[in-house]
Amino acid sequence: MKPKNASRIVAAGLAAALITGLAACSSPDAGSDNGNAGNGPATLWVRAADAPLDEAMVKEWNAQNPEREISLVAIPDAQYVQKFIQGVSSGDSPDIAVVDIANAQALVNQDLLTDITDKVEALDYRDALAPAAVDVASKDGQIYGVPHQLDVSLLYYNPTLFEAAGLDPASPPTTSEEILDAARKITALGNDTYGFYFAGNCAGCNAYTTLPFIWANGGDILNEDGTATTLDDPAVADAMNLFQTMWEEKLIPSSAQDETGATWITAFQSGKIGMIALGSFGIGLYGADDGPDFDVTPIPGVDGKTASFVGGDIVGIPANAKNAGTAWDFIEWSMSDEVQTDIVAKAGSLVVRSDLIDNPNTSADPRRVTANKLIAEAQVPRTEKYNSLFIDSTGPFLQFIRSWVIDGQGDGAIQSTQSAWDERLK
């Protein structure tokens, strides 16, 4: 994944209302006569931000399958959901749809994707597929999508600053307390150097990188089915108090309170920030010749457990797809050893199968190995209200973080934002 992911996180907010406003469509089984009747050339819709990797896949597929070529259509991210809904509703949908993980649950619940359970369960590597990505594309035990392009959140740190602060670069923080200790020592270096950075005014950035601190503490901010908050979970307080302490002790630059995501990535590139939580897309960005000194490690909690948020895309077959046979064959092919190692891993992206992490392209960079290993444990909030809760800049999640951390309300943020959460969860 590339730096475009940051702008995608920031801009994702309109999709939920569009999805909710559509009357449910039928969801045919890809194994039915209707699904298998179409084995001709197919159309693939992708979000423009993620087009390059899919273009490489389609180029190779078309070279191997000249009688069943796939035409790729890249749609601007902000327009994707609306166009997809309209296409399914009108019977003019693509044959294959690459969908943002954040929108997967809502699309599945609206019956906009085809049931592919039997085909997925028959895969030899079924259990190696990124579990959270499969789960978020499932309903009532049935599977409607599989992982396609993945990104995971993790903790980046600057080994040069660690060494200067008397810390061992080979032993990054493994607990929240160690993060705080490292942040204090790095900030003490002075010269506008700070221990930590976060996007204090970006809802999506914080969902992707702050929720894992809660999960690593063994709790969550929503209940299991995503219908109510659990704001009083001690795991939430532990995570928020870590951020509040770093903010109050000025271990985070004051500019972070206005960070909308526009300079979220570049802040770490300055070489003046000790740690930042980001998506794995940063490995390719920072790994350039003129990039900062960096390494990565899983995001830890109070007791040393780790967690990650899995972002990116799932891929499925839209309801009303005319060439569902070709669609499934492409999807299965895209998860094959050949494609995952020679196209996906070679491009620097995460493989979607945990059994393929040990490949030459991934193994060439230990930081990519660290990121790839997280796909087995990475999570994603299971709620069709995701955008409304966590991406909308006026939503309750950003309000909650700012109230607790920046405004200094502490756990008073629970009471001050509870009604906003409840309203969005209706």
N, C-alpha and C positions, 0 to 999 in steps of 0.2 A: 504494500500500500504506500501511497505517496502523500506529500503534504496537502494535497487537495482534500484529504479527509477532514482536515480541521475546518475548512470552510463549509464542508458538507454537514458536519456536526452542527455548526452555527445556523445553517440555513434550512434545517429540516422541518421547521415547525408547522407548516400548513397542512400536512398530509392527513392528520387525524380527522379533521372536520370533513374533508372530502370523502374519506372512506366511510365514515359514519352516515353520511348523507345518501349513500347508495342503497337501494333495495337489494336484498340478497338475491344472488344468481344461483343457478343450479351448479353442482359440482360433480361432473361425471368422473367415473373411475378410468384411469389411464389404461386399465386392462380390459375395458369394455370394447365391444365391436366399434362403437363410435370413435374411441380413442385410437385403436390400432388401424383404422381404415386409412389414416393419413400417414403415408411414408414418403411423401414427395419433398421437394425443397421447402425449407421452413424459414420463418422470420424470428429473429431474436431481438428483444428489446433490452437495452442496458441503460443505466444512468451514465450520462456523459463523463462524469468524474471517474468512472471505473472502466471506461471504454478501452484503453490501451491493452490491457491484459486479455479482454475478451476478443479484441481484434486479432491478437496473436493466435488465440485458440481457433477462431473461425477460419483464419487463413490456413492453418494446418488441417482442420477438418475438411475444408473444401478441396484441398489438394488430395486428400485420401478418399473423398466421397463426391466425385464430380457429378454424379446423378442426383445427389441430394444436398445440393449446396445450401448454405445458410446465409441469409442476408441480415446483416447487423444494422440496427437502427439505434443511434445514440440520442437520448432525449435529455434535455437539461434537467438537472436534479429537481428543481422546484416545480417542474411541469409533469414529472414522471407519473405520480400517483393519479392525478386527474386524467391524464391521457389513458392510463391503464384501465381505470374504472370505466371511462367512456367506451374504450375498445371492447371490454368484456360485456358491458351492458348492451352495446349495439350489435354484438356478434362479429366484430371486426378486431378481435384481439390478436396478439402475436401468438406464435406457437410455443415460444420459450420466453419466460420472463425472469430477469435477474432483479431481485427486489431487496431493498434495504432491510436489514434485519430488524430495524426499529419499526418498520411497517408490517412485518410478516404476520404477527399475531392478528392484527386488525383485518388484513386481507383474507387470512384463513377463516376467521370468524364470520366474514361476509360471504363465504363460499365462492371466492373468486379464483381459487386454484383447484387443480384436479388431485384427487386422492391417488397417491403413488405408493401406498403402504406396501403392497405385495412385492413390488419391484425393489424397493429399498431393502426390505427385510431379506430378500433373496441374495443380496450382495455378500460376497465372501468377507468383505471388510466392513460390514455394517457397524460393528461395535467400535471401529476405529474412527468413525465420522465424528466431528466436533459435536459433542452431546448437546450443548446449549443451543446451537444453531438448528439442530434437528427438532429439539423440544419446542422452540419458539415457532416453528413451522408446522406444529402438530395440534390436533384437536380431538378429544375423546379417543385417544389411542391410535388415531389415524394420522399418517404423515402426508404433508402436502408440499414439502420442499426439502432440499438438502443444502449443506454449505457449499458456497461457490467461491467468493473472495472474502478472506477473513483478515481481521486486524484485532490485536489484543492490547489492552492497556498494561503498562508496566512502569517501573520507576527508573528514570534515567539519572545518572550521577556523573560528575566531573572528577575523574581520578586525579588530575593535577591539583584541583582545589582540595581534595581529600588529603593528599600527601602534604600540601602546604599547611593544612590545619592539624597535622599530626595524626591523621586517620589512615588506616590501612586500605588503600584502593582495592586490594584483593579481597577485602572483607566488608562488603557494603552492608547497610542496615538490614537487620533481620527481624526487628520489632519496631513498634511505633516510638518507643523510648529512645531507641538508637537513631531513628530519624531526627528526633528532637535534639539529641546530643550532637549529632553531626551538623545540624543546621546552626546550632549555637556556635560551634567551633569555627565553622566556615564564615559566618557573619563577623566573627571577631577578627578576621583577617583585615577588615576595613577596606578602604579604597573602593567603596560602592559595590562590595561583594556581599551577596546574600545567600543564605543557606537553602532557601526554597522559593518556588514560584508556583502560582496557580492563577487560573483565569477567573478572577473574582466577580466578573459581570457577564459570564457566559454560561447559560444553563446547560447546553449540550456538552460543553467541555467538561463541566463538573460532573455530569451524569457519568460520563465515560471514565473519569479518573478519580472521582471522590467516592462513588458507590463501592468500588473495590476495597477501600479502607474500612467501610462498614462490614462488608462481607467477610473480610479477613479477620474481623473481630468476632465472627461467628453469628452475626445477626443480619437483619435486613430492615429496610425502610418501609416495605409493604408486606402484607400477609402473603401466604403461599399462592393464592389465586389472584392476587393483585387488585383486590376490591376494597381494601382498607389500609390505612397507614399503621405503622408500628413505630411511631416517632419516639416513644418512650423506651424503646429497646436500649439496654445499656451499651450495646455495640454501636449504636448511632451516637450516643453521648461521647464514647471513647474516641471515635473518629473526629467528631466536630470539635471536641476539646483540644485535640492535637493541633488542628488548624487554628483554633482560636488562640492557643498559647503562642504558636509561631507568629501569628499576626500581632498580638499584643506586645511581644518581645521584639518586634521589628526585625524578625528573621526573614520576612518577606518584604520586598520593596513596596512602598505605598502605591505605586502605579498599578499594582495588581488589582486593586479595588475597582479600577475602571477598565480592566482588560476584557474586551468583548470577544476575544479569540483572534482578532486581527493580527496581533503580534505575539500570540501565545507561543508559537513554535520558535520564533526568532529570539525570544528572550533568553533561551538557553544557549543560543549560538554565540552570544556575546562573550562567553567564557567567564562571566561574573556570577552565574547562578550555580549553586552546588547540586541541587536536586530538583526534578520536576517529573510529575506523572504525565505520560503521554501515550499515544497509541504506537504500535510497532512500526507504523509508517515512518516514524522519525529515524529508524535505523538507516534506511536508505538515504534520507535527507542529510543527516548529520555525518554519514559515512563518506561524504564527498571529500575530495582532497583538501578543500578549504574549510571543512567542518570543525566543530569543537572537539576537544578530547572528551570521550564519553564511553560509558559502559552501561549495562542495563541489569536489572534484578527484579524479581517479582515484588509486588506491593505487599508489605507485611502488616500484620495486625499486632495487637498488644501482646499476644502470646506466641508470636512467631509463625502463625499460620499465614498463608498467602492467598490472594484472590486476584481475579482479573475480569475485565468486561470484554466480551467478544462482540466486535462490531463487524461491519462489512456487509456482505450480501448472501442471501440464499437464492437458489434457482428453482423454479417450478414450471409446471405446465398450466397455463391459464384455462379456466373453463371456456368452452367453445373453441379451443384450439383445433385447427383443421388438419394439422399434421403432427398429432401427438406421438405417433410411432417414431418419427424422425426426432422429435423433441426429446423423448426419453433416451434414445440411442446417443444423442449428443450429450445429454446430461451424464449418462453413465460413462461415456468416453472421457468427459472432462474430469472425472474423478479417477481415471486410470493411472497406473504407475507411470506410464509414459508421459502423460500430460502434466501430472503433478510434479514430476521431477525435472523434466526437460523444458517445460514452458513456465509453469507457475513458480517453482523454486528458483529456476534460472533467472527469473525476473526480479527475484528478491522478495516475493510474496510468501505468505504462509501457506503450507500445504493444508488441505482440508482433512487429511487422514493422519492420525497419530502414528500409524505403522510405517509412514514414509518419511519421518523426520530425519532418519539416518540416511541421507542421500548426499552426494558430493557437493551439490550446489548450496544446500543449507549448511552442511558441516563446515564449509569454508569460512564461516563467520560465527564464532561461538555466541555472539549476541543474537543472531537469528535462531540458533538452536534454543536459547533460553526462551525466546518469544514463541517459537513453535511448540515447545513443551507445554505452554500455558493453555493451548486450545482444549486440552483434556479437562481442565478445571475451570476455565473461564465461564462466566455467567452472563445473563442478560435479563432484565426485568420482564417478567411474563405478564404483560398487561396491554390491552389494546388502547389504553389511555396514555401510552408512553409519551407521545409527542406533546400532548396537552400538559402532562405532569412535569416532564423532564427536559423538553426541548424548547418549549415556548418561553421566550424571555420574560413574559409577564406571569409565568406559571409559579406554582407554590414551591418547587424545589429550589430554584435560584433564590427566591424570597427567603426560604428557610435557611440556606447557607449564609446569605448576607446578614440576616438577622442574628444568627448565632455567632458567626465569626467576626464579621466586619463591624456590625453595630454593637457587638459585645453583650447581646441579650443572654447568651448561654442557653440553658434549657428553657428559658422564657420564650424562645423561638417556637417551641412546640405549641404553646397556647396562642401566640400571635399569628401563626400561619395555619392552624388546624382547620379553620373554616374554609380557607382557600383550597386546601387539599380535599376536603369533603365535597366541596362544590364541583371540583373537576372529576371526582370519582363517582358522581351520581350516574 
